């Protein structure tokens, strides 16, 4: 995702909070084209590494693409939509790690 210039990439540890999955990976992009490019790259990476991909939602529109990988759910948002849905606030009590990693996290 970072190779495709995804912005504000975070990993939320959902393992103790939700029975849906263990992790949410959330990223943003400034345009629908970039959202599609990032989500396509994630899908290709899953295929190359023979990892499960159960469902993809929103790929045609490119505003919010959800990729269900079983234990991991990837969300790639258009920046404006990410602010609107604000999943980090909704799940604010879960441990969060921001990428790229730096000395402070």
ABEGO torsion letter per residue (X at the ends): XAAAGBBGBBBBBAAAABAABABBBBBBBABAAAAAAAAAAAAAAAAAAGBBBABBBGAAAGABBBBBAGABBBBBBBAAAAAAAGAAAAAAABBBBBOBBBAAX
